[in-house]
Amino acid sequence: MALGAGLFAGRAMADEAGAKPVLTLGLLTDVHYADKETRGSRYYRDSLAKGREAAAFFKEKKPSAMICLGDVIDEAETVEEEIKYLKTITEALDESGIPRHHVLGNHCVATLTKEEFFEHGGQQVKQGYYSVDLNGVHLVILDACYNKKMEAYGRNNFQWSDANIPPVELAWLKKDLAGTDLPVVVFAHQRLDLEPEVNYAVKQSPKVRKILEVCGKVQAVFQGHSHKNELHEVEGIPYCTLKAMVEGEGEENSGYSLLEVFADGSLKLKGFRKQVDRDLGKK
């Protein structure tokens, strides 16, 4: 069955039946919080208030978890300053009282190492790629923060356009997906729907997509990095790129969302502020 068509049909049935989601997640991406001057359309300091607004919203709506799809901070000149940024924004997000999961973005580990990010960011899981089951849904967190030498990002040893998933992670992904019978939702920072020559893409994107397609259980992929609302379907799998929180002045230009997963396999993304709604798989 083509997953996209099935998701949309399922979503329609869920709406007609008035079904409640089996899992709700709070999503946000590209917060880029930093205590520094605005650059272009990036209002770094405004991301603190935007993050607090999203946290208050999630506190009210009570999703099962919050997933930050990368670049929760922007880079600083020193490790100490970058740690301060990280503690400030994660403490603000924790006002929600909702468990946090992080996809690593290139700015998360610009000056910091991954180990420092995990230590000071209050991570639920202290590793870059992993999976977790919530309410009968298998969630997969991917980590493409490796340079072309397959070295982990950290201490400014990379270019933002050179994102890689090493062979050991690809092997893990294949094994992880084979080991679950649950519906799967995948989260990444750098984009998996674009071809390797595109700056925003993971260089191994065709290999990753093939693993997801062969699995036959992946219902959607959510990603950030390019800062804009976008949706592509590749071989029946929707790849949904979310709006960056940092873009634009004030809370009115923020973006965050609730992702609802239903028992019939359908998904609905409810966007707030500048994040658009999505009925995934809609033709």
SEVEXTI-601010 format. One record per residue (C-alpha): residue number from 1; residue in one letter; z, x, y. Coordinates in steps of 0.1 Angstrom, whole numbers, plus 5000, padded with zeros to 4 digits. Layout:
N
+-----+------+------+------+------+
!  nr ! rest !    Z !    X !    Y !
+-----+------+------+------+------+
! NUM !    A !    Z !    X !    Y !
...
+-----+------+------+------+------+
This chain:
283
+-----+------+------+------+------+
!  nr ! rest !    Z !    X !    Y !
+-----+------+------+------+------+
!   1 !    M ! 5000 ! 5000 ! 5000 !
!   2 !    A ! 4993 ! 5012 ! 5035 !
!   3 !    L ! 5027 ! 5017 ! 5050 !
!   4 !    G ! 5018 ! 5007 ! 5085 !
!   5 !    A ! 5004 ! 4973 ! 5075 !
!   6 !    G ! 5033 ! 4967 ! 5052 !
!   7 !    L ! 5058 ! 4975 ! 5079 !
!   8 !    F ! 5042 ! 4951 ! 5104 !
!   9 !    A ! 5040 ! 4923 ! 5078 !
!  10 !    G ! 5076 ! 4929 ! 5069 !
!  11 !    R ! 5087 ! 4929 ! 5105 !
!  12 !    A ! 5070 ! 4895 ! 5110 !
!  13 !    M ! 5089 ! 4881 ! 5080 !
!  14 !    A ! 5122 ! 4896 ! 5092 !
!  15 !    D ! 5117 ! 4879 ! 5126 !
!  16 !    E ! 5108 ! 4846 ! 5111 !
!  17 !    A ! 5139 ! 4847 ! 5088 !
!  18 !    G ! 5162 ! 4858 ! 5116 !
!  19 !    A ! 5173 ! 4887 ! 5094 !
!  20 !    K ! 5197 ! 4913 ! 5106 !
!  21 !    P ! 5189 ! 4950 ! 5103 !
!  22 !    V ! 5206 ! 4969 ! 5075 !
!  23 !    L ! 5208 ! 5000 ! 5098 !
!  24 !    T ! 5207 ! 5005 ! 5136 !
!  25 !    L ! 5204 ! 5039 ! 5151 !
!  26 !    G ! 5207 ! 5050 ! 5188 !
!  27 !    L ! 5178 ! 5074 ! 5197 !
!  28 !    L ! 5173 ! 5097 ! 5227 !
!  29 !    T ! 5154 ! 5129 ! 5233 !
!  30 !    D ! 5147 ! 5157 ! 5258 !
!  31 !    V ! 5179 ! 5152 ! 5278 !
!  32 !    H ! 5175 ! 5188 ! 5292 !
!  33 !    Y ! 5209 ! 5187 ! 5309 !
!  34 !    A ! 5216 ! 5217 ! 5331 !
!  35 !    D ! 5235 ! 5223 ! 5363 !
!  36 !    K ! 5205 ! 5235 ! 5382 !
!  37 !    E ! 5180 ! 5224 ! 5408 !
!  38 !    T ! 5152 ! 5199 ! 5400 !
!  39 !    R ! 5119 ! 5214 ! 5389 !
!  40 !    G ! 5089 ! 5192 ! 5393 !
!  41 !    S ! 5096 ! 5159 ! 5376 !
!  42 !    R ! 5126 ! 5173 ! 5357 !
!  43 !    Y ! 5159 ! 5162 ! 5372 !
!  44 !    Y ! 5183 ! 5183 ! 5352 !
!  45 !    R ! 5216 ! 5172 ! 5368 !
!  46 !    D ! 5206 ! 5136 ! 5367 !
!  47 !    S ! 5206 ! 5138 ! 5329 !
!  48 !    L ! 5244 ! 5137 ! 5329 !
!  49 !    A ! 5246 ! 5103 ! 5344 !
!  50 !    K ! 5216 ! 5092 ! 5322 !
!  51 !    G ! 5234 ! 5104 ! 5291 !
!  52 !    R ! 5266 ! 5086 ! 5301 !
!  53 !    E ! 5246 ! 5053 ! 5306 !
!  54 !    A ! 5231 ! 5057 ! 5272 !
!  55 !    A ! 5265 ! 5064 ! 5257 !
!  56 !    A ! 5280 ! 5033 ! 5273 !
!  57 !    F ! 5251 ! 5012 ! 5259 !
!  58 !    F ! 5256 ! 5026 ! 5224 !
!  59 !    K ! 5293 ! 5020 ! 5227 !
!  60 !    E ! 5286 ! 4984 ! 5233 !
!  61 !    K ! 5259 ! 4980 ! 5207 !
!  62 !    K ! 5276 ! 5001 ! 5180 !
!  63 !    P ! 5247 ! 5017 ! 5161 !
!  64 !    S ! 5257 ! 5035 ! 5129 !
!  65 !    A ! 5248 ! 5068 ! 5144 !
!  66 !    M ! 5232 ! 5085 ! 5174 !
!  67 !    I ! 5203 ! 5108 ! 5168 !
!  68 !    C ! 5193 ! 5133 ! 5196 !
!  69 !    L ! 5157 ! 5144 ! 5189 !
!  70 !    G ! 5160 ! 5179 ! 5205 !
!  71 !    D ! 5164 ! 5197 ! 5239 !
!  72 !    V ! 5198 ! 5181 ! 5247 !
!  73 !    I ! 5202 ! 5210 ! 5272 !
!  74 !    D ! 5179 ! 5233 ! 5292 !
!  75 !    E ! 5181 ! 5270 ! 5292 !
!  76 !    A ! 5206 ! 5291 ! 5312 !
!  77 !    E ! 5207 ! 5327 ! 5322 !
!  78 !    T ! 5238 ! 5335 ! 5301 !
!  79 !    V ! 5252 ! 5324 ! 5268 !
!  80 !    E ! 5284 ! 5313 ! 5285 !
!  81 !    E ! 5266 ! 5290 ! 5310 !
!  82 !    E ! 5245 ! 5275 ! 5283 !
!  83 !    I ! 5276 ! 5267 ! 5262 !
!  84 !    K ! 5290 ! 5250 ! 5293 !
!  85 !    Y ! 5259 ! 5228 ! 5296 !
!  86 !    L ! 5262 ! 5219 ! 5259 !
!  87 !    K ! 5298 ! 5210 ! 5260 !
!  88 !    T ! 5294 ! 5189 ! 5292 !
!  89 !    I ! 5265 ! 5168 ! 5279 !
!  90 !    T ! 5279 ! 5164 ! 5243 !
!  91 !    E ! 5313 ! 5153 ! 5257 !
!  92 !    A ! 5294 ! 5127 ! 5278 !
!  93 !    L ! 5275 ! 5114 ! 5248 !
!  94 !    D ! 5307 ! 5113 ! 5227 !
!  95 !    E ! 5320 ! 5087 ! 5251 !
!  96 !    S ! 5300 ! 5063 ! 5229 !
!  97 !    G ! 5324 ! 5069 ! 5200 !
!  98 !    I ! 5292 ! 5070 ! 5178 !
!  99 !    P ! 5286 ! 5099 ! 5153 !
! 100 !    R ! 5260 ! 5123 ! 5166 !
! 101 !    H ! 5232 ! 5140 ! 5147 !
! 102 !    H ! 5210 ! 5166 ! 5164 !
! 103 !    V ! 5174 ! 5177 ! 5158 !
! 104 !    L ! 5171 ! 5212 ! 5171 !
! 105 !    G ! 5148 ! 5216 ! 5201 !
! 106 !    N ! 5135 ! 5249 ! 5215 !
! 107 !    H ! 5157 ! 5245 ! 5246 !
! 108 !    C ! 5188 ! 5239 ! 5224 !
! 109 !    V ! 5185 ! 5274 ! 5211 !
! 110 !    A ! 5168 ! 5293 ! 5240 !
! 111 !    T ! 5197 ! 5316 ! 5249 !
! 112 !    L ! 5221 ! 5303 ! 5222 !
! 113 !    T ! 5217 ! 5310 ! 5185 !
! 114 !    K ! 5216 ! 5281 ! 5161 !
! 115 !    E ! 5251 ! 5290 ! 5149 !
! 116 !    E ! 5264 ! 5289 ! 5185 !
! 117 !    F ! 5248 ! 5255 ! 5191 !
! 118 !    F ! 5264 ! 5241 ! 5160 !
! 119 !    E ! 5298 ! 5255 ! 5169 !
! 120 !    H ! 5299 ! 5244 ! 5205 !
! 121 !    G ! 5279 ! 5212 ! 5202 !
! 122 !    G ! 5303 ! 5193 ! 5179 !
! 123 !    Q ! 5275 ! 5188 ! 5153 !
! 124 !    Q ! 5281 ! 5163 ! 5125 !
! 125 !    V ! 5262 ! 5187 ! 5102 !
! 126 !    K ! 5261 ! 5224 ! 5110 !
! 127 !    Q ! 5226 ! 5232 ! 5098 !
! 128 !    G ! 5191 ! 5227 ! 5112 !
! 129 !    Y ! 5175 ! 5207 ! 5085 !
! 130 !    Y ! 5192 ! 5182 ! 5062 !
! 131 !    S ! 5192 ! 5146 ! 5050 !
! 132 !    V ! 5218 ! 5119 ! 5050 !
! 133 !    D ! 5219 ! 5084 ! 5035 !
! 134 !    L ! 5231 ! 5056 ! 5058 !
! 135 !    N ! 5232 ! 5019 ! 5047 !
! 136 !    G ! 5205 ! 5024 ! 5021 !
! 137 !    V ! 5181 ! 5044 ! 5043 !
! 138 !    H ! 5174 ! 5081 ! 5037 !
! 139 !    L ! 5173 ! 5100 ! 5070 !
! 140 !    V ! 5156 ! 5134 ! 5072 !
! 141 !    I ! 5162 ! 5159 ! 5100 !
! 142 !    L ! 5137 ! 5187 ! 5103 !
! 143 !    D ! 5139 ! 5220 ! 5121 !
! 144 !    A ! 5108 ! 5236 ! 5134 !
! 145 !    C ! 5126 ! 5261 ! 5156 !
! 146 !    Y ! 5113 ! 5293 ! 5140 !
! 147 !    N ! 5088 ! 5318 ! 5155 !
! 148 !    K ! 5056 ! 5330 ! 5138 !
! 149 !    K ! 5076 ! 5356 ! 5120 !
! 150 !    M ! 5097 ! 5328 ! 5106 !
! 151 !    E ! 5128 ! 5340 ! 5125 !
! 152 !    A ! 5152 ! 5314 ! 5138 !
! 153 !    Y ! 5149 ! 5307 ! 5175 !
! 154 !    G ! 5177 ! 5323 ! 5196 !
! 155 !    R ! 5182 ! 5348 ! 5224 !
! 156 !    N ! 5147 ! 5340 ! 5238 !
! 157 !    N ! 5128 ! 5354 ! 5209 !
! 158 !    F ! 5100 ! 5327 ! 5209 !
! 159 !    Q ! 5074 ! 5308 ! 5229 !
! 160 !    W ! 5078 ! 5270 ! 5232 !
! 161 !    S ! 5043 ! 5265 ! 5218 !
! 162 !    D ! 5049 ! 5285 ! 5186 !
! 163 !    A ! 5069 ! 5261 ! 5164 !
! 164 !    N ! 5071 ! 5267 ! 5127 !
! 165 !    I ! 5086 ! 5253 ! 5095 !
! 166 !    P ! 5091 ! 5281 ! 5070 !
! 167 !    P ! 5081 ! 5278 ! 5033 !
! 168 !    V ! 5117 ! 5274 ! 5022 !
! 169 !    E ! 5121 ! 5243 ! 5044 !
! 170 !    L ! 5089 ! 5228 ! 5031 !
! 171 !    A ! 5100 ! 5233 ! 4996 !
! 172 !    W ! 5133 ! 5217 ! 5004 !
! 173 !    L ! 5116 ! 5187 ! 5020 !
! 174 !    K ! 5094 ! 5181 ! 4990 !
! 175 !    K ! 5124 ! 5183 ! 4966 !
! 176 !    D ! 5146 ! 5161 ! 4989 !
! 177 !    L ! 5120 ! 5134 ! 4991 !
! 178 !    A ! 5114 ! 5134 ! 4954 !
! 179 !    G ! 5151 ! 5130 ! 4948 !
! 180 !    T ! 5155 ! 5097 ! 4966 !
! 181 !    D ! 5144 ! 5061 ! 4958 !
! 182 !    L ! 5154 ! 5049 ! 4993 !
! 183 !    P ! 5131 ! 5042 ! 5022 !
! 184 !    V ! 5128 ! 5073 ! 5044 !
! 185 !    V ! 5128 ! 5078 ! 5081 !
! 186 !    V ! 5120 ! 5113 ! 5094 !
! 187 !    F ! 5131 ! 5129 ! 5127 !
! 188 !    A ! 5116 ! 5160 ! 5143 !
! 189 !    H ! 5115 ! 5176 ! 5178 !
! 190 !    Q ! 5081 ! 5193 ! 5179 !
! 191 !    R ! 5052 ! 5170 ! 5170 !
! 192 !    L ! 5039 ! 5165 ! 5134 !
! 193 !    D ! 5010 ! 5141 ! 5143 !
! 194 !    L ! 4990 ! 5168 ! 5161 !
! 195 !    E ! 4969 ! 5196 ! 5147 !
! 196 !    P ! 4982 ! 5232 ! 5147 !
! 197 !    E ! 4961 ! 5244 ! 5176 !
! 198 !    V ! 4978 ! 5219 ! 5200 !
! 199 !    N ! 5007 ! 5235 ! 5219 !
! 200 !    Y ! 5031 ! 5207 ! 5212 !
! 201 !    A ! 5024 ! 5207 ! 5174 !
! 202 !    V ! 5043 ! 5223 ! 5145 !
! 203 !    K ! 5019 ! 5249 ! 5132 !
! 204 !    Q ! 5024 ! 5236 ! 5096 !
! 205 !    S ! 5019 ! 5200 ! 5106 !
! 206 !    P ! 4991 ! 5193 ! 5080 !
! 207 !    K ! 5013 ! 5206 ! 5052 !
! 208 !    V ! 5043 ! 5185 ! 5064 !
! 209 !    R ! 5022 ! 5154 ! 5067 !
! 210 !    K ! 5008 ! 5159 ! 5032 !
! 211 !    I ! 5043 ! 5161 ! 5018 !
! 212 !    L ! 5053 ! 5129 ! 5036 !
! 213 !    E ! 5021 ! 5111 ! 5025 !
! 214 !    V ! 5025 ! 5121 ! 4988 !
! 215 !    C ! 5061 ! 5110 ! 4988 !
! 216 !    G ! 5051 ! 5074 ! 4995 !
! 217 !    K ! 5085 ! 5064 ! 5008 !
! 218 !    V ! 5082 ! 5075 ! 5045 !
! 219 !    Q ! 5083 ! 5045 ! 5068 !
! 220 !    A ! 5081 ! 5063 ! 5102 !
! 221 !    V ! 5085 ! 5096 ! 5119 !
! 222 !    F ! 5102 ! 5100 ! 5153 !
! 223 !    Q ! 5097 ! 5130 ! 5175 !
! 224 !    G ! 5100 ! 5143 ! 5211 !
! 225 !    H ! 5090 ! 5175 ! 5228 !
! 226 !    S ! 5060 ! 5162 ! 5248 !
! 227 !    H ! 5081 ! 5139 ! 5270 !
! 228 !    K ! 5060 ! 5108 ! 5268 !
! 229 !    N ! 5057 ! 5075 ! 5250 !
! 230 !    E ! 5031 ! 5078 ! 5223 !
! 231 !    L ! 5023 ! 5064 ! 5189 !
! 232 !    H ! 4998 ! 5076 ! 5163 !
! 233 !    E ! 4993 ! 5064 ! 5128 !
! 234 !    V ! 4982 ! 5090 ! 5102 !
! 235 !    E ! 4974 ! 5080 ! 5067 !
! 236 !    G ! 4995 ! 5049 ! 5071 !
! 237 !    I ! 5026 ! 5066 ! 5086 !
! 238 !    P ! 5035 ! 5058 ! 5122 !
! 239 !    Y ! 5044 ! 5089 ! 5143 !
! 240 !    C ! 5064 ! 5077 ! 5173 !
! 241 !    T ! 5069 ! 5101 ! 5202 !
! 242 !    L ! 5098 ! 5091 ! 5225 !
! 243 !    K ! 5101 ! 5093 ! 5263 !
! 244 !    A ! 5121 ! 5122 ! 5277 !
! 245 !    M ! 5154 ! 5114 ! 5294 !
! 246 !    V ! 5151 ! 5142 ! 5319 !
! 247 !    E ! 5119 ! 5130 ! 5335 !
! 248 !    G ! 5123 ! 5113 ! 5369 !
! 249 !    E ! 5151 ! 5108 ! 5393 !
! 250 !    G ! 5181 ! 5085 ! 5386 !
! 251 !    E ! 5191 ! 5063 ! 5356 !
! 252 !    E ! 5161 ! 5039 ! 5363 !
! 253 !    N ! 5138 ! 5067 ! 5350 !
! 254 !    S ! 5158 ! 5074 ! 5319 !
! 255 !    G ! 5148 ! 5065 ! 5283 !
! 256 !    Y ! 5167 ! 5057 ! 5251 !
! 257 !    S ! 5164 ! 5032 ! 5223 !
! 258 !    L ! 5178 ! 5013 ! 5194 !
! 259 !    L ! 5160 ! 5017 ! 5161 !
! 260 !    E ! 5165 ! 4987 ! 5137 !
! 261 !    V ! 5156 ! 4991 ! 5100 !
! 262 !    F ! 5154 ! 4959 ! 5079 !
! 263 !    A ! 5159 ! 4954 ! 5042 !
! 264 !    D ! 5122 ! 4945 ! 5037 !
! 265 !    G ! 5113 ! 4980 ! 5050 !
! 266 !    S ! 5102 ! 4969 ! 5085 !
! 267 !    L ! 5113 ! 4988 ! 5116 !
! 268 !    K ! 5116 ! 4978 ! 5152 !
! 269 !    L ! 5122 ! 5001 ! 5182 !
! 270 !    K ! 5139 ! 4985 ! 5211 !
! 271 !    G ! 5133 ! 5006 ! 5242 !
! 272 !    F ! 5155 ! 5007 ! 5273 !
! 273 !    R ! 5146 ! 5020 ! 5308 !
! 274 !    K ! 5113 ! 5038 ! 5304 !
! 275 !    Q ! 5112 ! 5038 ! 5266 !
! 276 !    V ! 5087 ! 5013 ! 5253 !
! 277 !    D ! 5093 ! 4988 ! 5225 !
! 278 !    R ! 5075 ! 4994 ! 5192 !
! 279 !    D ! 5067 ! 4972 ! 5162 !
! 280 !    L ! 5057 ! 5001 ! 5140 !
! 281 !    G ! 5026 ! 4998 ! 5120 !
! 282 !    K ! 5012 ! 4970 ! 5142 !
! 283 !    K ! 4974 ! 4968 ! 5139 !
+-----+------+------+------+------+
